[in-house]
């Protein structure tokens, strides 16, 4: 029986798509003097930032490139991060029903908390696992395994909700069932990981609530 919900952050809990895309474009323009196709960027959604930086800008120290990205994002985020209709209402409803909820993200703790503070949601979750908490990151099972430990539940009692293959493959590797959300902008046919398999797919937060209640 499911009693714990793990939430990916970007694109799942909050609509950070515009700010992420534009932060990447600013970084590409900074180093290469050009913008990249959106599909090239979205295929990396969910991958730890420093991993992507090392691959996309091999001649640059990853932390340096990440600083270009993060500096722009901090200024841009307050104007462009948006809520996803119905998602935080679903989080609140799940809390009323007694489910434990934990964010599992490749984002840093600082940036995750900063975005939650924008919408006064810092107390909406029972726990959080960010890239600061593990040496290995999605799609490695380490983030979800740590979340299981923090929440005091087994893999059979948890459900991972995400918008991309890094979330789904992380859940696969940890033995946790996974839900792919329909409000994503990622294209699962154009991704770095091709063997991620989701157990369920929902088109709306309301459908997610119905699914969880059945499990």
MDAnalysis code that builds the backbone (N, CA, C; Angstrom):
import MDAnalysis as mda
import numpy as np

u = mda.Universe.empty(645, n_residues=215, atom_resindex=np.repeat(np.arange(215), 3), trajectory=True)
u.add_TopologyAttr("name", ["N", "CA", "C"] * 215)
u.add_TopologyAttr("resid", np.arange(1, 216))
u.add_TopologyAttr("resname", ["UNK", "UNK", "UNK", "UNK", "UNK", "UNK", "UNK", "UNK", "UNK", "UNK", "UNK", "UNK", "UNK", "UNK", "UNK", "UNK", "UNK", "UNK", "UNK", "UNK", "UNK", "UNK", "UNK", "UNK", "UNK", "UNK", "UNK", "UNK", "UNK", "UNK", "UNK", "UNK", "UNK", "UNK", "UNK", "UNK", "UNK", "UNK", "UNK", "UNK", "UNK", "UNK", "UNK", "UNK", "UNK", "UNK", "UNK", "UNK", "UNK", "UNK", "UNK", "UNK", "UNK", "UNK", "UNK", "UNK", "UNK", "UNK", "UNK", "UNK", "UNK", "UNK", "UNK", "UNK", "UNK", "UNK", "UNK", "UNK", "UNK", "UNK", "UNK", "UNK", "UNK", "UNK", "UNK", "UNK", "UNK", "UNK", "UNK", "UNK", "UNK", "UNK", "UNK", "UNK", "UNK", "UNK", "UNK", "UNK", "UNK", "UNK", "UNK", "UNK", "UNK", "UNK", "UNK", "UNK", "UNK", "UNK", "UNK", "UNK", "UNK", "UNK", "UNK", "UNK", "UNK", "UNK", "UNK", "UNK", "UNK", "UNK", "UNK", "UNK", "UNK", "UNK", "UNK", "UNK", "UNK", "UNK", "UNK", "UNK", "UNK", "UNK", "UNK", "UNK", "UNK", "UNK", "UNK", "UNK", "UNK", "UNK", "UNK", "UNK", "UNK", "UNK", "UNK", "UNK", "UNK", "UNK", "UNK", "UNK", "UNK", "UNK", "UNK", "UNK", "UNK", "UNK", "UNK", "UNK", "UNK", "UNK", "UNK", "UNK", "UNK", "UNK", "UNK", "UNK", "UNK", "UNK", "UNK", "UNK", "UNK", "UNK", "UNK", "UNK", "UNK", "UNK", "UNK", "UNK", "UNK", "UNK", "UNK", "UNK", "UNK", "UNK", "UNK", "UNK", "UNK", "UNK", "UNK", "UNK", "UNK", "UNK", "UNK", "UNK", "UNK", "UNK", "UNK", "UNK", "UNK", "UNK", "UNK", "UNK", "UNK", "UNK", "UNK", "UNK", "UNK", "UNK", "UNK", "UNK", "UNK", "UNK", "UNK", "UNK", "UNK", "UNK", "UNK", "UNK", "UNK", "UNK", "UNK", "UNK", "UNK", "UNK", "UNK"])
u.atoms.positions = np.array([
    [0.845, -1.202, 0.000],
    [0.000, 0.000, 0.000],
    [0.879, 1.251, 0.000],
    [0.576, 2.199, -0.868],
    [1.366, 3.425, -0.953],
    [1.038, 4.351, 0.212],
    [2.078, 4.805, 0.912],
    [1.868, 5.796, 1.971],
    [2.797, 7.005, 1.843],
    [3.690, 6.972, 0.841],
    [4.680, 8.042, 0.692],
    [4.813, 8.424, -0.778],
    [4.824, 9.720, -1.035],
    [4.948, 10.230, -2.399],
    [6.255, 11.001, -2.527],
    [7.057, 10.628, -3.515],
    [8.274, 11.370, -3.846],
    [7.979, 12.244, -5.065],
    [8.294, 13.516, -4.947],
    [8.044, 14.474, -6.016],
    [9.352, 14.968, -6.621],
    [9.485, 14.847, -7.926],
    [10.495, 15.642, -8.613],
    [10.086, 17.104, -8.482],
    [11.032, 18.009, -8.699],
    [10.735, 19.432, -8.489],
    [10.459, 20.175, -9.798],
    [11.516, 20.329, -10.613],
    [11.396, 21.118, -11.834],
    [10.455, 20.467, -12.842],
    [9.427, 21.202, -13.260],
    [8.504, 20.696, -14.251],
    [7.450, 19.762, -13.709],
    [7.584, 19.371, -12.442],
    [6.618, 18.482, -11.812],
    [5.833, 19.210, -10.739],
    [6.547, 19.809, -9.787],
    [5.901, 20.607, -8.747],
    [5.737, 22.065, -9.169],
    [6.744, 22.605, -9.820],
    [6.711, 23.996, -10.266],
    [7.071, 24.076, -11.745],
    [6.488, 25.053, -12.431],
    [6.817, 25.289, -13.830],
    [8.043, 26.195, -13.886],
    [9.202, 25.557, -13.883],
    [10.476, 26.278, -13.999],
    [11.034, 26.177, -15.411],
    [10.228, 25.690, -16.340],
    [10.728, 25.405, -17.686],
    [11.311, 26.635, -18.375],
    [10.604, 27.754, -18.324],
    [11.089, 28.958, -19.011],
    [12.408, 29.438, -18.441],
    [12.515, 29.436, -17.117],
    [13.741, 29.932, -16.496],
    [14.912, 29.002, -16.774],
    [14.670, 27.691, -16.797],
    [15.743, 26.738, -17.095],
    [16.186, 26.871, -18.548],
    [15.235, 26.927, -19.458],
    [15.579, 27.053, -20.876],
    [16.367, 28.329, -21.146],
    [15.905, 29.436, -20.586],
    [16.592, 30.694, -20.866],
    [17.965, 30.746, -20.186],
    [18.095, 30.141, -19.024],
    [19.404, 30.094, -18.352],
    [20.400, 29.302, -19.186],
    [19.939, 28.199, -19.788],
    [20.812, 27.440, -20.685],
    [21.178, 28.259, -21.920],
    [20.211, 28.951, -22.503],
    [20.501, 29.738, -23.702],
    [21.516, 30.838, -23.412],
    [21.384, 31.478, -22.257],
    [22.356, 32.506, -21.860],
    [23.745, 31.894, -21.720],
    [23.818, 30.690, -21.177],
    [25.110, 30.023, -21.001],
    [25.710, 29.636, -22.345],
    [24.892, 29.107, -23.263],
    [25.393, 28.786, -24.608],
    [25.858, 30.046, -25.337],
    [25.111, 31.117, -25.199],
    [25.514, 32.364, -25.850],
    [26.815, 32.898, -25.263],
    [26.976, 32.722, -23.957],
    [28.180, 33.210, -23.279],
    [29.427, 32.502, -23.802],
    [29.354, 31.187, -23.982],
    [30.544, 30.416, -24.367],
    [30.644, 30.166, -25.876],
    [29.509, 30.013, -26.545],
    [29.546, 29.652, -27.961],
    [29.005, 30.733, -28.888],
    [28.417, 31.778, -28.291],
    [27.885, 32.863, -29.104],
    [26.652, 32.500, -29.893],
    [25.932, 31.469, -29.476],
    [24.717, 31.065, -30.190],
    [23.764, 30.367, -29.234],
    [22.495, 30.327, -29.639],
    [21.481, 29.609, -28.898],
    [21.342, 28.194, -29.464],
    [20.763, 27.313, -28.678],
    [20.619, 25.917, -29.087],
    [19.146, 25.568, -29.245],
    [18.833, 24.548, -30.056],
    [17.442, 24.105, -30.177],
    [16.889, 23.673, -28.822],
    [15.637, 23.987, -28.593],
    [15.012, 23.636, -27.314],
    [15.116, 22.136, -27.054],
    [14.966, 21.332, -28.112],
    [15.010, 19.873, -27.942],
    [16.366, 19.399, -27.432],
    [17.415, 20.121, -27.782],
    [18.749, 19.765, -27.298],
    [18.847, 19.984, -25.790],
    [18.163, 21.002, -25.306],
    [18.215, 21.330, -23.879],
    [17.303, 20.412, -23.070],
    [16.093, 20.203, -23.553],
    [15.135, 19.430, -22.762],
    [15.536, 17.965, -22.601],
    [16.345, 17.454, -23.506],
    [16.759, 16.053, -23.349],
    [17.643, 15.868, -22.119],
    [18.177, 16.962, -21.586],
    [19.030, 16.898, -20.397],
    [18.258, 17.215, -19.121],
    [16.972, 17.549, -19.242],
    [16.184, 17.907, -18.061],
    [16.216, 16.766, -17.049],
    [16.558, 17.091, -15.811],
    [16.627, 16.104, -14.744],
    [18.027, 15.619, -14.455],
    [18.948, 15.882, -15.359],
    [20.337, 15.497, -15.140],
    [20.996, 16.507, -14.208],
    [21.876, 16.081, -13.299],
    [22.582, 17.031, -12.441],
    [23.310, 18.094, -13.261],
    [23.225, 19.333, -12.820],
    [23.731, 20.455, -13.598],
    [25.207, 20.319, -13.949],
    [26.040, 19.932, -12.993],
    [27.479, 19.868, -13.255],
    [27.824, 18.776, -14.261],
    [27.028, 17.715, -14.282],
    [27.242, 16.648, -15.268],
    [26.977, 17.182, -16.666],
    [25.861, 17.903, -16.812],
    [25.524, 18.467, -18.118],
    [26.548, 19.508, -18.537],
    [26.975, 20.344, -17.600],
    [27.962, 21.384, -17.910],
    [29.263, 20.768, -18.424],
    [29.701, 19.705, -17.780],
    [30.955, 19.060, -18.187],
    [30.862, 18.506, -19.603],
    [29.702, 18.002, -19.982],
    [29.528, 17.461, -21.314],
    [29.334, 18.561, -22.364],
    [28.552, 19.590, -22.031],
    [28.222, 20.619, -23.004],
    [29.342, 21.631, -23.205],
    [30.156, 21.854, -22.171],
    [31.247, 22.829, -22.246],
    [32.546, 22.182, -21.753],
    [33.068, 21.226, -22.508],
    [34.206, 20.432, -22.037],
    [35.478, 21.229, -21.793],
    [35.598, 22.410, -22.387],
    [36.801, 23.223, -22.201],
    [36.694, 24.155, -21.002],
    [35.567, 24.109, -20.299],
    [35.306, 25.037, -19.195],
    [35.140, 24.247, -17.906],
    [35.671, 24.791, -16.814],
    [35.446, 24.184, -15.513],
    [33.940, 24.165, -15.233],
    [33.366, 22.992, -14.912],
    [31.915, 22.907, -14.727],
    [31.345, 23.912, -13.728],
    [32.056, 24.168, -12.652],
    [31.560, 25.133, -11.671],
    [31.517, 26.546, -12.239],
    [32.455, 26.860, -13.112],
    [32.445, 28.176, -13.742],
    [31.224, 28.327, -14.636],
    [30.978, 27.321, -15.486],
    [29.814, 27.361, -16.370],
    [28.521, 27.374, -15.561],
    [28.486, 26.597, -14.488],
    [27.292, 26.564, -13.642],
    [27.037, 27.921, -13.004],
    [28.082, 28.651, -12.707],
    [27.913, 29.974, -12.105],
    [27.263, 30.947, -13.086],
    [27.634, 30.844, -14.370],
    [26.993, 31.672, -15.401],
    [25.500, 31.359, -15.439],
    [25.193, 30.091, -15.458],
    [23.807, 29.619, -15.492],
    [23.038, 30.079, -14.252],
    [23.600, 29.842, -13.084],
    [22.893, 30.124, -11.834],
    [22.735, 31.614, -11.578],
    [23.728, 32.404, -11.969],
    [23.637, 33.850, -11.769],
    [22.466, 34.422, -12.550],
    [22.345, 34.004, -13.807],
    [21.224, 34.484, -14.606],
    [19.903, 33.978, -14.035],
    [19.877, 32.715, -13.631],
    [18.629, 32.126, -13.163],
    [18.100, 32.827, -11.920],
    [18.979, 33.217, -11.024],
    [18.539, 33.903, -9.813],
    [17.806, 35.193, -10.143],
    [18.302, 35.917, -11.117],
    [17.667, 37.180, -11.491],
    [16.389, 36.957, -12.292],
    [16.363, 35.900, -13.069],
    [15.265, 35.635, -13.992],
    [14.106, 34.934, -13.303],
    [14.395, 34.135, -12.293],
    [13.405, 33.232, -11.706],
    [12.212, 33.957, -11.118],
    [12.455, 35.025, -10.403],
    [11.366, 35.685, -9.701],
    [10.280, 36.187, -10.650],
    [10.625, 36.416, -11.894],
    [9.654, 36.906, -12.870],
    [9.032, 35.780, -13.691],
    [9.607, 34.595, -13.663],
    [9.195, 33.584, -14.631],
    [8.851, 32.203, -14.082],
    [9.140, 31.922, -12.832],
    [8.724, 30.647, -12.263],
    [7.236, 30.729, -11.945],
    [6.497, 29.687, -12.333],
    [5.046, 29.698, -12.159],
    [4.592, 28.408, -11.474],
    [3.457, 28.486, -10.837],
    [2.847, 27.275, -10.304],
    [2.189, 26.498, -11.448],
    [1.975, 25.223, -11.230],
    [1.265, 24.371, -12.193],
    [-0.144, 24.173, -11.650],
    [-1.163, 24.541, -12.421],
    [-2.539, 24.454, -11.913],
    [-2.856, 23.096, -11.295],
    [-3.280, 23.142, -10.035],
    [-3.736, 21.938, -9.358],
    [-2.688, 21.142, -8.618],
    [-1.404, 21.427, -8.849],
    [-0.366, 20.572, -8.252],
    [-0.248, 20.799, -6.751],
    [-0.107, 22.033, -6.311],
    [0.020, 22.262, -4.875],
    [-1.291, 21.950, -4.149],
    [-2.401, 22.068, -4.855],
    [-3.674, 21.644, -4.266],
    [-3.659, 20.129, -4.041],
    [-3.049, 19.391, -4.971],
    [-2.917, 17.941, -4.803],
    [-2.000, 17.607, -3.635],
    [-0.912, 18.357, -3.514],
    [0.002, 18.158, -2.382],
    [-0.739, 18.352, -1.064],
    [-1.533, 19.401, -0.975],
    [-2.286, 19.678, 0.247],
    [-3.322, 18.592, 0.522],
    [-3.987, 18.126, -0.524],
    [-4.989, 17.078, -0.348],
    [-4.338, 15.775, 0.124],
    [-3.166, 15.463, -0.431],
    [-2.460, 14.257, -0.001],
    [-2.027, 14.365, 1.458],
    [-1.622, 15.557, 1.855],
    [-1.253, 15.744, 3.261],
    [-2.463, 15.528, 4.165],
    [-3.638, 16.022, 3.752],
    [-4.850, 15.824, 4.540],
    [-5.204, 14.348, 4.658],
    [-4.882, 13.589, 3.601],
    [-5.190, 12.160, 3.598],
    [-4.147, 11.332, 4.342],
    [-3.107, 11.978, 4.832],
    [-2.126, 11.288, 5.660],
    [-0.903, 10.756, 4.947],
    [-0.717, 11.095, 3.677],
    [0.464, 10.638, 2.945],
    [1.687, 11.476, 3.337],
    [2.826, 10.803, 3.487],
    [4.091, 11.507, 3.636],
    [4.571, 11.934, 2.257],
    [5.227, 13.103, 2.180],
    [5.661, 13.617, 0.883],
    [7.073, 14.187, 0.987],
    [7.880, 13.845, -0.010],
    [9.294, 14.222, 0.001],
    [9.698, 14.668, -1.405],
    [10.396, 15.780, -1.501],
    [10.955, 16.241, -2.773],
    [12.250, 15.487, -3.036],
    [12.409, 14.979, -4.248],
    [13.654, 14.319, -4.670],
    [14.098, 15.005, -5.952],
    [15.131, 15.824, -5.867],
    [15.509, 16.685, -6.977],
    [17.014, 16.721, -7.206],
    [17.395, 17.005, -8.437],
    [18.813, 17.217, -8.762],
    [19.218, 18.664, -8.558],
    [18.270, 19.495, -8.156],
    [18.541, 20.907, -7.865],
    [19.235, 21.023, -6.499],
    [19.904, 22.152, -6.239],
    [20.526, 22.374, -4.939],
    [19.472, 22.664, -3.880],
    [19.848, 22.462, -2.624],
    [18.937, 22.770, -1.523],
    [18.589, 24.249, -1.512],
    [19.590, 25.092, -1.709],
    [19.366, 26.549, -1.657],
    [18.363, 26.996, -2.697],
    [18.515, 26.548, -3.933],
    [17.609, 26.996, -4.985],
    [16.219, 26.386, -4.820],
    [16.151, 25.142, -4.352],
    [14.851, 24.520, -4.111],
    [14.081, 25.294, -3.047],
    [14.748, 25.616, -1.949],
    [14.099, 26.363, -0.876],
    [13.724, 27.771, -1.334],
    [14.561, 28.371, -2.138],
    [14.273, 29.728, -2.629],
    [12.986, 29.739, -3.448],
    [12.819, 28.729, -4.295],
    [11.609, 28.665, -5.114],
    [10.384, 28.336, -4.267],
    [10.531, 27.443, -3.284],
    [9.399, 27.146, -2.399],
    [8.985, 28.383, -1.613],
    [9.964, 29.178, -1.206],
    [9.660, 30.407, -0.467],
    [8.864, 31.399, -1.312],
    [9.088, 31.391, -2.625],
    [8.349, 32.291, -3.516],
    [6.842, 32.077, -3.397],
    [6.461, 30.830, -3.139],
    [5.038, 30.481, -3.107],
    [4.582, 30.040, -1.716],
    [5.403, 30.333, -0.703],
    [5.071, 30.027, 0.687],
    [4.746, 28.544, 0.870],
    [5.622, 27.674, 0.318],
    [5.407, 26.232, 0.385],
    [6.541, 25.497, 1.101],
    [7.312, 26.196, 1.904],
    [8.460, 25.555, 2.556],
    [8.035, 24.499, 3.576],
    [6.813, 24.585, 4.082],
    [6.347, 23.616, 5.074],
    [5.395, 22.578, 4.489],
    [5.309, 22.518, 3.163],
    [4.338, 21.630, 2.526],
    [4.811, 20.184, 2.437],
    [6.101, 19.949, 2.696],
    [6.661, 18.605, 2.505],
    [7.323, 18.109, 3.783],
    [7.368, 16.785, 3.907],
    [7.929, 16.169, 5.116],
    [9.436, 15.987, 5.030],
    [9.986, 16.073, 3.829],
    [11.423, 15.898, 3.665],
    [11.867, 16.337, 2.295],
    [13.187, 16.298, 2.102],
    [13.759, 16.744, 0.838],
    [15.106, 16.067, 0.630],
    [15.355, 15.617, -0.589],
    [16.669, 15.104, -0.988],
    [17.082, 15.890, -2.224],
    [18.211, 16.579, -2.130],
    [18.712, 17.378, -3.245],
    [20.077, 16.859, -3.669],
    [20.657, 17.511, -4.669],
    [21.982, 17.078, -5.130],
    [23.056, 17.302, -4.078],
    [22.745, 18.106, -3.055],
    [23.704, 18.330, -1.976],
    [23.785, 17.149, -1.012],
    [22.809, 16.267, -1.071],
    [22.694, 15.201, -0.080],
    [23.322, 13.874, -0.497],
    [23.613, 13.716, -1.790],
    [24.159, 12.447, -2.266],
    [25.337, 12.679, -3.203],
    [26.245, 11.722, -3.230],
    [27.367, 11.787, -4.164],
    [26.960, 11.282, -5.544],
    [25.929, 10.461, -5.588],
    [25.419, 9.951, -6.855],
    [24.022, 10.524, -7.070],
    [23.664, 10.745, -8.316],
    [22.436, 11.460, -8.613],
    [21.610, 10.710, -9.653],
    [20.363, 11.160, -9.847],
    [19.503, 10.553, -10.861],
    [20.275, 10.404, -12.175],
    [20.190, 9.247, -12.836],
    [19.275, 8.120, -12.619],
    [19.765, 7.072, -11.630],
    [20.904, 7.297, -10.973],
    [21.352, 6.372, -9.934],
    [20.267, 6.297, -8.853],
    [20.079, 5.157, -8.212],
    [19.016, 5.033, -7.206],
    [19.295, 5.772, -5.909],
    [20.522, 6.277, -5.713],
    [20.912, 6.854, -4.430],
    [19.940, 7.902, -3.883],
    [19.449, 8.869, -4.684],
    [18.540, 9.871, -4.111],
    [17.246, 9.265, -3.563],
    [16.666, 8.322, -4.284],
    [15.431, 7.712, -3.794],
    [15.705, 6.785, -2.622],
    [16.819, 6.079, -2.640],
    [17.161, 5.219, -1.496],
    [17.320, 6.052, -0.229],
    [17.931, 7.236, -0.367],
    [18.056, 8.123, 0.792],
    [16.686, 8.642, 1.220],
    [15.835, 8.951, 0.248],
    [14.486, 9.416, 0.570],
    [13.696, 8.338, 1.306],
    [13.847, 7.094, 0.887],
    [13.186, 5.988, 1.585],
    [13.633, 5.925, 3.046],
    [14.934, 6.092, 3.237],
    [15.481, 6.074, 4.597],
    [14.943, 7.235, 5.424],
    [14.943, 8.424, 4.826],
    [14.462, 9.607, 5.548],
    [12.992, 9.492, 5.929],
    [12.195, 8.942, 5.012],
    [10.751, 8.852, 5.243],
    [10.346, 7.614, 6.028],
    [11.288, 6.698, 6.227],
    [11.000, 5.499, 7.002],
    [10.006, 4.578, 6.333],
    [10.155, 4.407, 5.009],
    [9.232, 3.535, 4.290],
    [10.011, 2.584, 3.399],
    [9.325, 1.583, 2.885],
    [9.949, 0.622, 1.985],
    [9.666, 1.022, 0.536],
    [10.354, 0.386, -0.375],
    [10.165, 0.695, -1.791],
    [8.743, 0.382, -2.264],
    [8.099, -0.610, -1.652],
    [6.730, -0.969, -2.026],
    [5.708, 0.070, -1.547],
    [6.107, 0.887, -0.597],
    [5.178, 1.859, -0.018],
    [5.308, 3.246, -0.633],
    [6.246, 3.406, -1.564],
    [6.520, 4.728, -2.121],
    [6.175, 4.796, -3.601],
    [5.930, 6.024, -4.063],
    [5.623, 6.285, -5.465],
    [6.395, 7.528, -5.886],
    [7.127, 7.436, -7.004],
    [7.878, 8.575, -7.529],
    [7.064, 9.252, -8.622],
    [6.912, 10.575, -8.518],
    [6.176, 11.356, -9.512],
    [7.159, 12.295, -10.201],
    [7.285, 12.186, -11.530],
    [8.259, 13.010, -12.233],
    [7.855, 13.303, -13.657],
    [8.626, 14.198, -14.273],
    [8.300, 14.621, -15.641],
    [9.324, 14.168, -16.668],
    [10.325, 13.395, -16.243],
    [11.364, 13.022, -17.194],
    [11.978, 11.670, -16.914],
    [12.796, 11.229, -17.849],
    [13.351, 9.875, -17.757],
    [14.375, 9.726, -16.636],
    [15.031, 10.806, -16.221],
    [15.957, 10.686, -15.102],
    [15.205, 10.324, -13.829],
    [14.005, 10.905, -13.639],
    [13.167, 10.561, -12.490],
    [12.709, 9.109, -12.574],
    [12.236, 8.733, -13.757],
    [11.676, 7.393, -13.931],
    [12.747, 6.315, -13.770],
    [13.915, 6.548, -14.367],
    [14.993, 5.554, -14.274],
    [15.534, 5.461, -12.857],
    [15.586, 6.573, -12.157],
    [15.996, 6.566, -10.745],
    [15.047, 5.675, -9.946],
    [13.749, 5.830, -10.196],
    [12.758, 4.990, -9.520],
    [12.915, 3.530, -9.920],
    [13.107, 3.266, -11.205],
    [13.339, 1.891, -11.672],
    [14.498, 1.259, -10.918],
    [15.589, 1.997, -10.819],
    [16.804, 1.465, -10.184],
    [16.639, 1.258, -8.684],
    [15.717, 1.996, -8.087],
    [15.490, 1.879, -6.637],
    [14.353, 0.915, -6.316],
    [13.711, 0.361, -7.339],
    [12.614, -0.569, -7.109],
    [11.336, 0.103, -6.651],
    [11.162, 1.372, -7.034],
    [9.976, 2.147, -6.656],
    [9.118, 2.370, -7.897],
    [7.810, 2.265, -7.752],
    [6.922, 2.526, -8.878],
    [6.967, 4.010, -9.257],
    [6.772, 4.289, -10.556],
    [6.955, 5.648, -11.056],
    [5.759, 6.116, -11.869],
    [5.445, 7.403, -11.708],
    [4.378, 8.054, -12.454],
    [4.987, 9.138, -13.333],
    [4.655, 9.122, -14.613],
    [5.079, 10.162, -15.552],
    [3.919, 11.135, -15.719],
    [4.185, 12.432, -15.507],
    [3.107, 13.419, -15.550],
    [2.904, 13.957, -16.962],
    [1.662, 14.248, -17.284],
    [1.325, 14.709, -18.620],
    [1.554, 16.183, -18.842],
    [1.885, 16.933, -17.772],
    [2.132, 18.370, -17.940],
    [3.619, 18.679, -18.181],
    [4.355, 17.691, -18.625],
    [5.775, 17.863, -18.912],
    [5.963, 18.515, -20.291],
    [7.170, 19.080, -20.513],
    [7.521, 19.542, -21.857],
    [8.607, 18.662, -22.463],
    [9.112, 17.725, -21.687],
    [10.149, 16.828, -22.193],
    [9.557, 15.829, -23.173],
    [10.357, 15.457, -24.140],
    [9.966, 14.466, -25.149],
    [10.681, 13.161, -24.831],
    [9.924, 12.157, -24.398],
    [10.560, 10.908, -23.959],
    [11.209, 10.153, -25.112],
    [10.941, 10.556, -26.356],
    [11.587, 9.916, -27.500],
    [12.926, 10.558, -27.852],
    [13.236, 11.693, -27.217],
    [14.476, 12.417, -27.523],
    [15.232, 12.672, -26.224],
    [15.650, 11.577, -25.579],
    [16.260, 11.705, -24.270],
    [17.585, 10.956, -24.213],
    [18.375, 11.293, -23.199],
    [19.669, 10.645, -23.021],
    [19.511, 9.216, -22.503],
    [18.392, 8.925, -21.864],
    [18.125, 7.593, -21.330],
    [16.938, 7.016, -22.081],
    [17.119, 5.831, -22.651],
    [16.068, 5.255, -23.487],
    [15.350, 4.070, -22.840],
    [15.850, 3.586, -21.696],
    [15.270, 2.365, -21.140],
    [14.497, 2.606, -19.846],
    [14.139, 3.857, -19.570],
    [13.314, 4.139, -18.399],
    [11.877, 3.697, -18.674],
    [11.256, 3.066, -17.694],
    [9.907, 2.536, -17.882],
    [9.012, 3.024, -16.744],
    [8.033, 3.850, -17.062],
    [7.105, 4.312, -16.026],
    [5.984, 3.298, -15.852],
    [5.469, 3.224, -14.634],
    [4.387, 2.297, -14.321],
    [3.027, 2.890, -14.640],
    [2.935, 4.209, -14.496],
    [1.670, 4.895, -14.722],
    [1.939, 6.227, -15.410],
    [0.914, 6.748, -16.075],
    [0.987, 8.087, -16.658],
    [-0.325, 8.803, -16.366],
    [-0.231, 10.042, -15.905],
    [-1.435, 10.817, -15.590],
    [-1.402, 12.133, -16.359],
    [-2.577, 12.618, -16.712],
    [-2.657, 13.857, -17.478],
    [-2.848, 15.086, -16.606],
    [-3.271, 14.890, -15.370],
    [-3.583, 16.033, -14.503],
    [-3.326, 15.679, -13.047],
    [-3.182, 16.699, -12.178],
    [-3.047, 16.424, -10.742],
    [-4.260, 15.693, -10.178],
    [-5.441, 15.987, -10.712],
    [-6.652, 15.309, -10.246],
    [-6.588, 13.813, -10.558],
    [-6.083, 13.490, -11.738],
    [-5.931, 12.084, -12.110],
    [-4.866, 11.407, -11.246],
    [-3.851, 12.157, -10.872],
    [-2.822, 11.616, -9.978],
    [-3.424, 11.253, -8.628],
    [-4.268, 12.129, -8.088],
    [-4.920, 11.843, -6.808],
    [-5.759, 10.578, -6.905],
    [-6.487, 10.424, -7.990],
    [-7.311, 9.224, -8.174],
    [-6.452, 7.971, -8.243],
    [-5.312, 8.077, -8.942],
    [-4.412, 6.928, -9.046],
    [-3.878, 6.532, -7.674],
    [-3.381, 7.516, -6.935],
    [-2.781, 7.220, -5.624],
    [-3.805, 6.582, -4.693],
    [-5.025, 7.044, -4.772],
    [-6.080, 6.504, -3.901],
    [-6.362, 5.036, -4.242],
    [-6.147, 4.636, -5.483],
    [-6.398, 3.245, -5.884],
    [-5.256, 2.310, -5.498],
    [-4.059, 2.850, -5.341],
    [-2.879, 1.994, -5.127],
    [-2.768, 1.539, -3.664],
])
